[in-house]
Amino acid sequence: MSKYILALLLLCPAASYAAGDKTPGFDPKALDRQMDPFSDFYRFACGGWLDANPVPADQSSWGRFRELAERNRQTLRNILETASADNPGRNALDRQIGDFYAACMDETGIDKRGTQPLVETLNRIDSMTDAKQLPGELAKLFSSGEQLLFGFGPGQDFKDTTKMIGQLDQGGLGLPERDYYLKTDQQSELLRRQYADHIAATFALLGYDAQKSSDAAQDILAFETELAKASQDMVSRRVPENLDHKMSIPDLAKLAPAIDWKDFFRQIGAPKMKEVNVISPDFFKRVSELLKATPLQTWKRYLTWHYVDSRANLLPKAFVDENFAFYGKTLSGAKELRPRWKRCTDMVNGALGEALGQRYVEQTFGGNAKTRVLDMVHDLEAALGKDIAAIDWMTPDTRKRAQEKLAAIENKIGYPDKWRDYSPVRISRADAMGNAENAQIFEQRRQFAQIGKPVDRQEWHMTPPTVNAYYDPQMNNINFPAGILQPPFFDNDMDDAVNFGGIGAVIGHELTHGFDDQGRKYDAKGNLNDWWTPQDASEYDKRSACLVNQYGNYRADTDTTLNGKLTLGENTADNGGLRLALMALDSKEQAAPTPKRDGFTPRQRLFLAWGQIWCTNYTPQAARLQALTDPHSLAKYRVNGVLVNMPEFADAFSCQKSQPMISESPCRVW
């Protein structure tokens, strides 16, 4: 529940790159040499690329992360098209991923089946005659892999991270998060009307007349608004202590008595438990009240809507198009639906990710890449050790504990040591919906089986082809899938300066997460444990407040600013990560200096590589959505926001104090 994710959001004529081309870690053609780097370094580093790479019609934003993700996706497509050939000689792994892909690609067969795969469940929902049947219906939906209204699964005990316990969490919303239901500005009110129109259009596709469709939509929106009012907001959820509410099953029954929890857990196949962590108690208290007070017709409409919506991507084209019209066009600003092969490739990666990942790793992650990345990790860990030792605001006792935590961080690079076995998942070339449900059920059962067991420290929470990375505070480890260990982030043929500015800063980012405003609250073993002296905590808070104020003044558009509190952890990690990357590069340069390359010094190349990994164009809708819901800042501010805090950047490019890229009061935590 508490995983840190990096972000997928992110002159000479510039080049654009075909899906199979290698994207350089630093590209001189991507620069805008007409831009003064001291006024806007992001534009200087990325302007040529930004001008040459508008947002594609099937995307809501387009940047170096997505560019690499598309290249990886093309690799996966080639794997899947080969595996999907109906060849009796295929091995079991290729048959699973290939048949899943083939069934998903069979749009004609999906259209022919219509909504038939949903009929049994929809009839069962509609046949309820008493509100007392609702908990049982929720359990049936859970058992089919659909966790509607709230979520349940395994999580590490916050106070004893060696064991897994059951966790209940809030859910049930169709809009991105609670504030979309509660804000009163014109854009938010318009979006709610458009959301209601989308719900009504979906009911119309199910055969409801116009009045019933409209009534259902308004009923569902009002009900979800009640759920939103009871939900924790995103900033509150960034405080780990707000997520730790372990209680016995009898105490859970007192909190939310409308559900027989022992029976519910039995029905969904969870193991016997004496206690669970209820992450958002107020939400479950309100759900219990709503189960008693809300008309049964509202519940039927709500469950019908979310069940259909969860399966829209494998329903006939009219449902797919309607789903895209709201979530793709209206909410995110994409102009066209992505080609079916892209959507099906992503579905295989989501459902059978480590099976597909095996084939991906075989094709893309060979040679000494893993060894070189591990060497960089060790260099960056050494830099963080020096940084902790030199911090002037930290007392000796806390400094010692910080060094102990750093020494305990584990590194996972590329892919799992042991691949997940998907052999129990039944896959048919003729049943896309059934395949997706079978994979969901398998994954849910796999996760439920972890409850009450020791923690599996080798498990990954991202698939190998993913262009992303994360720090896990309860595991105290950093995780880098093979998907991000590719150009432009890591290039085995590129110089250290560019690699440290790319993947090196990303590694430093994840390491710093162990010491950001959230991560610092976990000790070396990953337990939620306040190991800071009050004096050190106070000094830390003063410095992090500087970042809150800095980023909180950046704008996504004329009406929307970034949320400095929501983005604090990622901004802290960006600032610390690039500083660590520079320290590691400087150590190498001191040992073996290297000359200029492409007209730039090693330090300049590091800063340019940092700028170029974030080159991103956004639709206005996507920029606003990210500013309102994402803990990561917009790309421009991930670059300039960090560099204005680094005197080393000013020195490298000979910036003067009066120029915009120089801050009179730079922020620094690490």
C-alpha positions as CSV (number, residue, x, y, z in Angstrom):
1,M,0.0,0.0,0.0
2,S,3.0,2.3,0.6
3,K,5.1,2.0,-2.6
4,Y,6.9,5.0,-4.0
5,I,6.6,5.3,-7.8
6,L,8.9,7.4,-9.8
7,A,6.6,8.6,-12.5
8,L,5.1,7.5,-15.8
9,L,3.4,10.3,-16.5
10,L,7.4,12.7,-17.2
11,L,19.1,25.3,-32.4
12,C,19.5,22.5,-34.8
13,P,16.5,20.6,-36.2
14,A,15.5,17.9,-33.7
15,A,14.9,14.3,-34.6
16,S,11.9,12.2,-33.8
17,Y,12.5,8.5,-33.3
18,A,10.7,5.5,-34.7
19,A,9.5,2.9,-32.1
20,G,12.4,0.6,-32.7
21,D,15.1,3.2,-32.7
22,K,17.5,3.6,-29.9
23,T,17.0,7.0,-28.2
24,P,20.3,8.6,-27.1
25,G,20.7,9.4,-23.4
26,F,21.9,12.9,-24.5
27,D,21.0,14.3,-27.9
28,P,22.5,17.6,-29.0
29,K,19.7,17.8,-31.7
30,A,17.1,18.0,-28.9
31,L,18.5,21.3,-27.6
32,D,17.0,24.7,-28.2
33,R,20.2,26.7,-28.7
34,Q,18.2,29.9,-29.1
35,M,17.1,29.7,-25.5
36,D,19.2,31.2,-22.7
37,P,20.0,28.2,-20.4
38,F,20.1,30.7,-17.5
39,S,16.5,31.8,-18.1
40,D,14.9,28.4,-18.7
41,F,17.2,25.4,-18.7
42,Y,14.3,23.0,-19.4
43,R,13.6,24.7,-22.6
44,F,17.3,24.9,-23.5
45,A,17.7,21.1,-22.9
46,C,14.4,20.0,-24.5
47,G,13.2,22.7,-26.8
48,G,14.2,21.0,-30.0
49,W,12.7,17.7,-28.9
50,L,9.5,19.4,-27.7
51,D,9.0,21.2,-31.0
52,A,9.6,18.0,-33.0
53,N,7.4,15.7,-30.8
54,P,3.9,17.0,-30.3
55,V,1.5,14.8,-28.3
56,P,0.4,11.9,-30.6
57,A,-3.3,11.6,-31.1
58,D,-3.6,8.5,-29.0
59,Q,-1.8,9.9,-26.0
60,S,-2.5,12.5,-23.4
61,S,1.1,13.4,-22.9
62,W,4.3,12.5,-24.7
63,G,7.8,12.4,-23.1
64,R,10.9,10.4,-22.9
65,F,9.3,7.9,-20.5
66,R,6.4,7.3,-22.9
67,E,8.8,7.2,-25.8
68,L,10.8,4.4,-24.2
69,A,7.5,2.7,-23.1
70,E,6.4,2.7,-26.7
71,R,9.7,1.2,-27.8
72,N,9.3,-1.5,-25.1
73,R,5.7,-2.0,-26.2
74,Q,6.8,-2.7,-29.8
75,T,9.3,-5.3,-28.5
76,L,6.4,-6.9,-26.5
77,R,4.2,-6.8,-29.6
78,N,6.8,-8.7,-31.6
79,I,7.0,-11.3,-28.8
80,L,3.3,-11.7,-28.6
81,E,2.6,-11.9,-32.3
82,T,5.1,-14.7,-32.5
83,A,3.7,-16.4,-29.5
84,S,0.1,-16.0,-30.6
85,A,0.6,-18.1,-33.8
86,D,-1.5,-21.2,-33.3
87,N,1.5,-23.5,-33.3
88,P,1.2,-26.9,-31.5
89,G,5.0,-26.7,-30.8
90,R,4.7,-23.7,-28.5
91,N,5.8,-24.2,-24.9
92,A,3.4,-23.6,-22.1
93,L,4.6,-20.0,-21.4
94,D,4.3,-18.9,-25.0
95,R,0.9,-20.6,-25.3
96,Q,-0.4,-18.6,-22.3
97,I,0.8,-15.2,-23.3
98,G,0.1,-15.8,-27.0
99,D,-3.5,-17.1,-26.5
100,F,-4.3,-14.3,-24.1
101,Y,-3.2,-11.8,-26.7
102,A,-5.0,-13.6,-29.6
103,A,-8.3,-13.6,-27.7
104,C,-7.9,-9.9,-26.8
105,M,-7.1,-9.0,-30.5
106,D,-10.3,-10.9,-31.7
107,E,-12.4,-7.8,-31.9
108,T,-14.9,-9.5,-34.2
109,G,-15.5,-12.3,-31.7
110,I,-15.8,-9.9,-28.8
111,D,-18.4,-7.8,-30.7
112,K,-20.3,-10.9,-31.6
113,R,-20.6,-12.0,-28.0
114,G,-21.8,-8.6,-27.0
115,T,-22.7,-8.3,-23.3
116,Q,-23.4,-12.0,-22.9
117,P,-20.3,-12.5,-20.6
118,L,-21.9,-10.0,-18.2
119,V,-25.5,-11.3,-18.2
120,E,-25.2,-13.7,-15.3
121,T,-23.7,-11.2,-12.9
122,L,-25.9,-8.3,-14.0
123,N,-29.0,-10.5,-13.6
124,R,-27.8,-11.5,-10.1
125,I,-27.3,-7.9,-9.1
126,D,-30.7,-6.9,-10.5
127,S,-32.5,-9.8,-8.7
128,M,-31.6,-8.7,-5.2
129,T,-34.8,-8.0,-3.2
130,D,-33.3,-7.0,0.2
131,A,-30.4,-4.8,1.3
132,K,-29.3,-7.7,3.5
133,Q,-28.1,-9.4,0.3
134,L,-25.6,-6.6,-0.5
135,P,-22.6,-8.0,1.6
136,G,-23.1,-11.3,-0.1
137,E,-23.2,-9.8,-3.5
138,L,-20.1,-7.8,-2.8
139,A,-18.4,-11.0,-1.8
140,K,-19.4,-12.7,-5.0
141,L,-18.0,-9.8,-7.0
142,F,-14.8,-10.0,-5.0
143,S,-14.6,-13.7,-5.7
144,S,-14.7,-13.0,-9.5
145,G,-11.8,-10.6,-9.1
146,E,-13.8,-7.4,-8.9
147,Q,-13.1,-5.4,-5.7
148,L,-15.9,-2.9,-5.9
149,L,-16.6,-0.3,-3.2
150,F,-13.5,-1.0,-1.2
151,G,-10.3,-3.0,-1.5
152,F,-8.8,-5.9,0.4
153,G,-5.5,-7.6,0.2
154,P,-2.2,-8.3,1.9
155,G,0.2,-5.7,3.3
156,Q,3.1,-5.6,5.7
157,D,2.3,-4.8,9.3
158,F,3.5,-1.2,9.8
159,K,5.0,-2.1,13.2
160,D,6.4,-5.5,12.3
161,T,7.3,-5.7,8.6
162,T,8.4,-9.3,8.8
163,K,4.8,-10.5,8.5
164,M,1.9,-9.9,6.2
165,I,-1.6,-9.0,7.4
166,G,-4.9,-8.3,5.7
167,Q,-5.6,-4.7,4.8
168,L,-8.9,-3.0,4.0
169,D,-8.8,0.3,2.1
170,Q,-11.2,2.9,0.7
171,G,-12.3,2.8,-3.0
172,G,-15.4,2.9,-5.1
173,L,-15.0,6.1,-7.0
174,G,-15.2,6.5,-10.7
175,L,-13.4,9.9,-10.9
176,P,-9.7,10.1,-10.1
177,E,-10.0,11.0,-6.4
178,R,-12.2,12.6,-3.8
179,D,-11.7,16.3,-4.6
180,Y,-13.1,15.8,-8.1
181,Y,-16.5,15.3,-6.3
182,L,-16.1,18.2,-3.8
183,K,-14.5,21.1,-5.6
184,T,-16.9,23.8,-6.7
185,D,-14.9,25.6,-9.4
186,Q,-16.4,25.7,-12.9
187,Q,-14.1,23.0,-14.4
188,S,-14.9,20.5,-11.6
189,E,-18.6,21.1,-11.9
190,L,-18.4,20.6,-15.7
191,L,-16.4,17.4,-15.3
192,R,-19.0,16.0,-13.0
193,R,-21.7,16.7,-15.5
194,Q,-19.7,15.0,-18.2
195,Y,-19.0,12.0,-15.9
196,A,-22.8,11.7,-15.3
197,D,-23.4,11.9,-19.1
198,H,-20.8,9.1,-19.6
199,I,-22.5,6.9,-17.0
200,A,-25.9,7.5,-18.7
201,A,-24.5,6.7,-22.1
202,T,-23.1,3.4,-20.7
203,F,-26.5,2.5,-19.3
204,A,-28.1,3.3,-22.6
205,L,-25.7,0.8,-24.3
206,L,-27.0,-1.8,-21.8
207,G,-30.6,-1.1,-23.1
208,Y,-31.9,1.3,-20.6
209,D,-34.1,4.1,-22.0
210,A,-33.0,7.8,-21.8
211,Q,-34.9,8.6,-18.6
212,K,-33.8,5.6,-16.7
213,S,-30.2,6.1,-17.8
214,S,-30.2,9.7,-16.7
215,D,-31.8,8.8,-13.4
216,A,-29.2,6.1,-12.8
217,A,-26.3,8.4,-13.6
218,Q,-27.5,11.1,-11.1
219,D,-28.1,8.5,-8.5
220,I,-24.6,7.0,-8.8
221,L,-23.0,10.5,-8.8
222,A,-24.7,11.4,-5.6
223,F,-23.8,8.1,-4.0
224,E,-20.2,8.4,-5.0
225,T,-20.1,11.9,-3.6
226,E,-21.0,10.4,-0.2
227,L,-18.2,8.0,-0.5
228,A,-15.8,10.8,-1.5
229,K,-16.8,12.8,1.6
230,A,-15.8,9.9,3.8
231,S,-12.5,9.2,1.9
232,Q,-9.1,10.3,3.1
233,D,-7.6,13.0,0.9
234,M,-4.3,12.4,-0.9
235,V,-2.2,14.7,1.3
236,S,-3.5,12.9,4.4
237,R,-2.6,9.6,2.9
238,R,1.0,10.7,2.5
239,V,1.3,10.6,6.4
240,P,2.1,6.9,7.2
241,E,0.6,7.2,10.7
242,N,-2.7,8.0,9.0
243,L,-2.7,4.6,7.3
244,D,-2.0,2.4,10.4
245,H,-5.2,1.3,12.2
246,K,-4.8,-2.3,13.1
247,M,-7.8,-3.8,14.8
248,S,-9.4,-7.1,15.7
249,I,-12.2,-8.6,13.6
250,P,-14.6,-8.0,16.5
251,D,-13.5,-4.3,16.6
252,L,-14.0,-4.1,12.8
253,A,-17.5,-5.5,13.3
254,K,-18.2,-2.7,15.8
255,L,-16.8,-0.1,13.4
256,A,-18.8,-1.3,10.4
257,P,-21.6,-3.6,11.7
258,A,-23.6,-3.8,8.4
259,I,-21.2,-6.4,7.1
260,D,-20.6,-9.8,8.7
261,W,-16.9,-9.6,8.3
262,K,-16.0,-13.1,9.3
263,D,-18.5,-14.4,6.7
264,F,-17.4,-11.9,4.1
265,F,-13.7,-12.9,4.4
266,R,-14.7,-16.6,4.3
267,Q,-16.7,-16.1,1.1
268,I,-13.9,-14.3,-0.7
269,G,-11.4,-17.0,0.2
270,A,-9.3,-15.0,2.6
271,P,-7.4,-17.0,5.3
272,K,-8.6,-16.9,8.9
273,M,-7.5,-13.7,10.5
274,K,-7.6,-12.3,14.0
275,E,-6.9,-8.8,13.0
276,V,-6.7,-6.5,9.9
277,N,-5.4,-3.0,9.2
278,V,-8.3,-0.7,8.3
279,I,-6.4,2.0,6.5
280,S,-9.3,4.4,6.4
281,P,-11.7,3.7,9.4
282,D,-14.0,6.7,8.7
283,F,-14.6,5.4,5.2
284,F,-15.7,1.9,6.4
285,K,-17.9,3.5,9.1
286,R,-19.6,5.5,6.4
287,V,-19.9,2.5,4.1
288,S,-21.7,0.6,6.9
289,E,-24.1,3.5,7.4
290,L,-24.8,3.6,3.6
291,L,-25.5,-0.1,3.4
292,K,-28.3,0.5,5.8
293,A,-29.6,3.9,4.6
294,T,-29.2,3.8,0.8
295,P,-32.1,2.5,-1.2
296,L,-31.5,-0.9,-2.8
297,Q,-32.1,0.5,-6.2
298,T,-29.2,2.9,-5.8
299,W,-26.9,0.0,-4.8
300,K,-28.1,-2.0,-7.9
301,R,-27.3,0.9,-10.2
302,Y,-23.9,1.5,-8.5
303,L,-22.8,-2.1,-8.7
304,T,-24.0,-2.5,-12.3
305,W,-22.1,0.7,-13.3
306,H,-18.8,-0.3,-11.8
307,Y,-19.0,-3.9,-12.9
308,V,-19.6,-2.9,-16.5
309,D,-17.0,-0.1,-16.4
310,S,-14.4,-2.5,-15.0
311,R,-14.8,-4.7,-18.1
312,A,-15.4,-2.1,-20.7
313,N,-12.1,-2.6,-22.4
314,L,-13.1,-6.2,-23.4
315,L,-16.7,-5.4,-24.4
316,P,-18.0,-4.5,-27.9
317,K,-16.6,-1.5,-29.7
318,A,-19.4,0.8,-28.6
319,F,-18.5,0.3,-24.9
320,V,-14.8,0.8,-25.6
321,D,-15.5,4.0,-27.5
322,E,-17.7,5.4,-24.8
323,N,-15.2,4.6,-22.1
324,F,-12.5,6.4,-24.1
325,A,-14.7,9.3,-24.8
326,F,-14.7,10.2,-21.1
327,Y,-11.6,8.8,-19.6
328,G,-9.4,9.3,-22.7
329,K,-10.7,12.5,-24.4
330,T,-12.6,14.4,-21.7
331,L,-10.4,13.6,-18.7
332,S,-7.0,13.3,-20.3
333,G,-7.2,15.1,-23.6
334,A,-6.2,12.3,-26.0
335,K,-7.8,12.6,-29.4
336,E,-7.8,9.0,-30.6
337,L,-8.2,5.6,-29.1
338,R,-4.9,3.7,-28.9
339,P,-4.6,0.9,-31.5
340,R,-5.9,-2.4,-30.3
341,W,-2.5,-4.1,-30.3
342,K,-1.2,-1.5,-27.8
343,R,-4.2,-2.1,-25.5
344,C,-3.9,-5.8,-25.7
345,T,-0.2,-5.8,-25.1
346,D,-0.7,-3.8,-22.0
347,M,-3.4,-6.3,-20.8
348,V,-1.1,-9.2,-21.2
349,N,1.6,-7.3,-19.3
350,G,-0.9,-6.5,-16.5
351,A,-2.3,-10.1,-16.3
352,L,0.7,-12.3,-17.0
353,G,3.5,-9.8,-16.5
354,E,6.3,-12.0,-15.3
355,A,5.6,-14.6,-18.1
356,L,5.8,-11.9,-20.7
357,G,8.7,-10.3,-18.8
358,Q,10.8,-13.4,-19.2
359,R,10.7,-13.1,-22.9
360,Y,11.4,-9.3,-22.7
361,V,14.4,-9.8,-20.5
362,E,15.9,-12.4,-22.9
363,Q,15.8,-9.9,-25.7
364,T,16.8,-6.6,-24.0
365,F,18.8,-7.0,-20.9
366,G,22.0,-8.9,-21.7
367,G,25.7,-8.3,-21.5
368,N,27.1,-6.5,-18.5
369,A,24.3,-4.0,-18.1
370,K,23.2,-5.4,-14.7
371,T,26.7,-5.3,-13.4
372,R,27.3,-1.7,-14.5
373,V,24.0,-0.5,-13.0
374,L,24.9,-2.2,-9.7
375,D,28.2,-0.4,-9.7
376,M,26.4,2.9,-10.2
377,V,24.1,2.0,-7.3
378,H,27.1,1.4,-5.0
379,D,28.6,4.7,-6.1
380,L,25.4,6.5,-5.3
381,E,25.0,4.8,-2.0
382,A,28.5,5.9,-1.1
383,A,27.6,9.5,-2.1
384,L,24.5,9.4,0.1
385,G,26.7,8.1,3.0
386,K,29.0,11.1,2.5
387,D,26.0,13.4,2.3
388,I,24.6,12.1,5.6
389,A,28.0,12.5,7.3
390,A,28.3,16.1,6.1
391,I,24.8,17.4,6.9
392,D,25.3,20.1,9.4
393,W,21.8,20.1,10.9
394,M,21.7,16.5,12.0
395,T,22.7,15.4,15.5
396,P,25.1,12.4,16.0
397,D,22.5,9.9,17.3
398,T,20.1,10.5,14.3
399,R,23.0,10.5,11.9
400,K,24.1,7.1,13.1
401,R,20.6,5.7,12.6
402,A,20.4,7.2,9.2
403,Q,23.7,5.5,8.2
404,E,22.4,2.2,9.6
405,K,19.3,2.6,7.4
406,L,21.3,3.4,4.3
407,A,23.5,0.3,4.9
408,A,20.4,-1.9,5.2
409,I,18.9,-0.8,1.8
410,E,18.7,-3.8,-0.6
411,N,18.9,-3.5,-4.4
412,K,16.8,-5.3,-6.9
413,I,17.9,-4.8,-10.5
414,G,16.2,-5.9,-13.7
415,Y,13.9,-8.8,-12.9
416,P,13.0,-11.3,-10.2
417,D,15.4,-14.1,-9.2
418,K,12.4,-16.5,-9.4
419,W,9.7,-16.1,-12.0
420,R,6.0,-16.3,-11.1
421,D,4.3,-19.5,-12.2
422,Y,1.0,-18.8,-14.0
423,S,0.3,-22.4,-14.9
424,P,-3.0,-22.5,-12.9
425,V,-4.5,-19.7,-15.0
426,R,-6.8,-21.1,-17.7
427,I,-6.4,-19.2,-21.0
428,S,-8.5,-19.7,-24.1
429,R,-8.0,-18.2,-27.6
430,A,-11.8,-17.6,-27.8
431,D,-12.6,-16.0,-24.4
432,A,-10.9,-12.6,-23.8
433,M,-13.3,-11.7,-20.9
434,G,-12.8,-15.1,-19.3
435,N,-9.1,-14.9,-19.6
436,A,-9.0,-11.5,-17.9
437,E,-11.2,-12.8,-15.1
438,N,-9.2,-16.0,-14.6
439,A,-6.0,-13.9,-14.3
440,Q,-7.6,-11.6,-11.8
441,I,-8.8,-14.5,-9.7
442,F,-5.4,-16.1,-9.8
443,E,-3.7,-12.9,-8.7
444,Q,-6.2,-12.3,-5.9
445,R,-5.8,-15.8,-4.6
446,R,-2.0,-15.6,-4.8
447,Q,-2.1,-12.4,-2.8
448,F,-4.6,-13.6,-0.2
449,A,-2.4,-16.6,0.4
450,Q,0.3,-14.2,1.7
451,I,-1.8,-13.1,4.6
452,G,-0.5,-14.5,7.9
453,K,2.8,-15.6,6.2
454,P,6.3,-14.2,6.4
455,V,7.1,-11.4,4.0
456,D,8.5,-12.5,0.6
457,R,11.4,-10.1,0.2
458,Q,12.0,-11.2,-3.4
459,E,8.6,-10.2,-4.7
460,W,8.4,-7.4,-7.3
461,H,5.5,-4.9,-7.6
462,M,6.3,-3.9,-11.2
463,T,6.7,-6.1,-14.3
464,P,10.1,-6.3,-16.0
465,P,9.1,-4.3,-19.1
466,T,7.9,-1.3,-17.0
467,V,9.5,2.1,-17.5
468,N,9.5,3.0,-13.9
469,A,11.2,2.4,-10.5
470,Y,10.3,2.5,-6.9
471,Y,11.5,2.5,-3.3
472,D,9.6,0.4,-0.9
473,P,9.8,1.9,2.7
474,Q,8.6,-1.2,4.4
475,M,11.1,-3.5,2.6
476,N,13.7,-0.7,2.6
477,N,14.7,-1.6,-0.9
478,I,15.0,0.0,-4.3
479,N,13.7,-1.7,-7.4
480,F,14.6,-1.0,-11.1
481,P,12.9,-3.1,-13.7
482,A,14.7,-3.9,-16.9
483,G,12.2,-1.7,-18.8
484,I,13.8,1.6,-17.5
485,L,17.4,0.3,-17.8
486,Q,17.4,1.3,-21.5
487,P,18.3,4.5,-23.4
488,P,17.8,7.3,-22.7
489,F,18.0,6.5,-19.0
490,F,20.8,4.0,-19.2
491,D,23.0,3.4,-22.2
492,N,25.8,0.9,-21.9
493,D,27.6,2.7,-24.7
494,M,27.3,6.2,-23.2
495,D,29.7,8.1,-20.9
496,D,29.3,8.2,-17.1
497,A,28.2,11.8,-17.1
498,V,25.1,11.1,-19.2
499,N,24.3,7.8,-17.4
500,F,24.6,9.5,-14.0
501,G,22.4,12.4,-15.2
502,G,19.8,9.8,-16.4
503,I,19.5,6.5,-14.5
504,G,22.0,7.7,-11.8
505,A,19.7,10.5,-10.8
506,V,16.8,8.1,-10.8
507,I,18.6,5.7,-8.6
508,G,19.6,8.7,-6.3
509,H,15.9,9.7,-6.4
510,E,14.8,6.3,-5.1
511,L,17.5,6.2,-2.4
512,T,16.5,9.6,-1.2
513,H,12.9,8.4,-0.8
514,G,14.2,6.4,2.2
515,F,14.8,9.8,3.8
516,D,12.0,12.0,2.5
517,D,9.1,13.2,4.6
518,Q,7.4,9.7,4.4
519,G,10.4,7.4,4.1
520,R,12.3,8.9,7.0
521,K,9.5,7.6,9.4
522,Y,10.5,4.0,8.7
523,D,13.6,2.5,10.3
524,A,16.3,0.3,8.8
525,K,14.0,-2.8,9.1
526,G,11.1,-1.0,7.4
527,N,9.1,-0.6,10.6
528,L,7.1,2.6,11.2
529,N,9.2,3.9,14.0
530,D,10.1,7.5,15.0
531,W,13.9,7.2,15.2
532,W,14.5,11.0,14.9
533,T,15.3,13.3,17.8
534,P,12.7,16.1,18.1
535,Q,15.5,18.6,17.3
536,D,16.4,16.7,14.0
537,A,12.7,16.3,13.1
538,S,12.2,20.0,13.6
539,E,15.2,20.9,11.4
540,Y,14.0,18.5,8.7
541,D,10.5,20.0,8.7
542,K,12.0,23.6,8.3
543,R,13.9,22.5,5.2
544,S,11.1,20.5,3.6
545,A,8.7,23.5,4.1
546,C,11.0,25.4,1.8
547,L,10.2,22.8,-1.0
548,V,6.5,22.9,-0.2
549,N,6.5,26.7,-0.8
550,Q,8.7,26.6,-3.8
551,Y,6.7,24.0,-5.8
552,G,3.4,25.2,-4.5
553,N,3.9,28.4,-6.5
554,Y,4.4,26.6,-9.9
555,R,1.4,26.5,-12.3
556,A,-0.1,23.9,-14.5
557,D,-2.4,26.5,-16.1
558,T,-3.8,29.9,-15.2
559,D,-6.2,28.3,-12.7
560,T,-4.2,25.4,-11.3
561,T,-1.1,25.4,-9.2
562,L,0.9,22.4,-8.1
563,N,0.2,21.0,-4.6
564,G,3.5,21.5,-2.7
565,K,2.4,19.2,0.1
566,L,1.2,16.4,-2.2
567,T,4.5,16.6,-4.3
568,L,6.8,17.1,-1.4
569,G,8.2,13.5,-1.3
570,E,8.9,13.4,-5.0
571,N,10.4,16.9,-5.0
572,T,12.7,16.0,-2.1
573,A,13.8,12.8,-4.0
574,D,14.4,14.8,-7.2
575,N,16.5,17.3,-5.5
576,G,18.4,14.7,-3.5
577,G,18.8,12.3,-6.3
578,L,20.4,14.7,-8.7
579,R,22.8,15.9,-6.0
580,L,23.9,12.4,-5.3
581,A,24.4,11.7,-9.0
582,L,26.6,14.8,-9.2
583,M,28.6,13.7,-6.2
584,A,29.1,10.2,-7.7
585,L,30.2,11.7,-11.0
586,D,32.6,14.1,-9.3
587,S,34.3,11.2,-7.5
588,K,34.9,9.4,-10.8
589,E,36.1,12.6,-12.5
590,Q,38.6,13.2,-9.7
591,A,40.0,9.7,-10.2
592,A,40.1,9.8,-14.0
593,P,39.1,13.2,-15.6
594,T,37.4,13.1,-19.0
595,P,37.3,15.8,-21.7
596,K,34.5,17.7,-23.2
597,R,32.1,15.8,-25.4
598,D,29.7,17.4,-27.9
599,G,31.1,20.7,-26.6
600,F,30.0,20.2,-23.0
601,T,32.0,19.3,-19.8
602,P,31.0,16.2,-17.8
603,R,29.1,18.3,-15.3
604,Q,27.2,20.1,-18.0
605,R,26.4,16.7,-19.7
606,L,25.0,15.4,-16.4
607,F,22.7,18.4,-16.1
608,L,21.7,18.2,-19.7
609,A,20.9,14.4,-19.4
610,W,18.8,15.2,-16.4
611,G,16.9,17.8,-18.4
612,Q,16.4,15.6,-21.4
613,I,15.0,12.5,-19.6
614,W,12.0,14.8,-18.6
615,C,11.3,16.3,-22.0
616,T,7.4,16.1,-22.1
617,N,4.5,17.7,-24.0
618,Y,1.1,17.6,-22.3
619,T,-2.5,18.2,-23.4
620,P,-4.0,20.9,-21.2
621,Q,-6.3,18.3,-19.6
622,A,-3.4,16.0,-18.8
623,A,-1.4,18.8,-17.2
624,R,-4.3,19.8,-15.0
625,L,-5.0,16.1,-14.1
626,Q,-1.4,15.6,-13.0
627,A,-1.3,18.8,-11.0
628,L,-4.4,17.8,-9.2
629,T,-3.8,14.1,-8.5
630,D,-0.2,13.2,-9.0
631,P,2.5,13.4,-6.3
632,H,5.0,14.1,-9.1
633,S,5.5,17.6,-10.4
634,L,5.1,18.5,-14.0
635,A,8.2,17.8,-16.1
636,K,9.4,21.4,-16.5
637,Y,9.5,21.9,-12.7
638,R,11.2,18.5,-12.1
639,V,14.1,20.0,-14.1
640,N,14.2,23.7,-13.3
641,G,12.8,23.3,-9.7
642,V,15.8,21.1,-8.9
643,L,18.5,23.1,-10.7
644,V,17.6,26.5,-9.1
645,N,18.5,24.8,-5.8
646,M,21.9,23.7,-6.9
647,P,24.8,26.2,-6.9
648,E,26.8,23.5,-8.7
649,F,24.6,23.9,-11.7
650,A,25.2,27.7,-11.7
651,D,28.9,27.1,-11.5
652,A,28.8,24.6,-14.3
653,F,27.1,27.0,-16.7
654,S,28.5,30.2,-15.3
655,C,25.1,31.6,-14.3
656,Q,25.0,35.0,-12.7
657,K,23.0,35.8,-9.6
658,S,20.5,38.0,-11.3
659,Q,19.4,35.3,-13.8
660,P,16.1,33.3,-13.4
661,M,17.8,29.9,-12.9
662,I,19.5,31.2,-9.7
663,S,17.6,31.3,-6.4
664,E,18.5,33.8,-3.7
665,S,17.3,31.3,-1.1
666,P,17.8,27.8,-2.5
667,C,16.0,24.9,-0.8
668,R,18.0,21.9,0.4
669,V,17.0,18.9,2.6
670,W,19.6,16.4,1.5
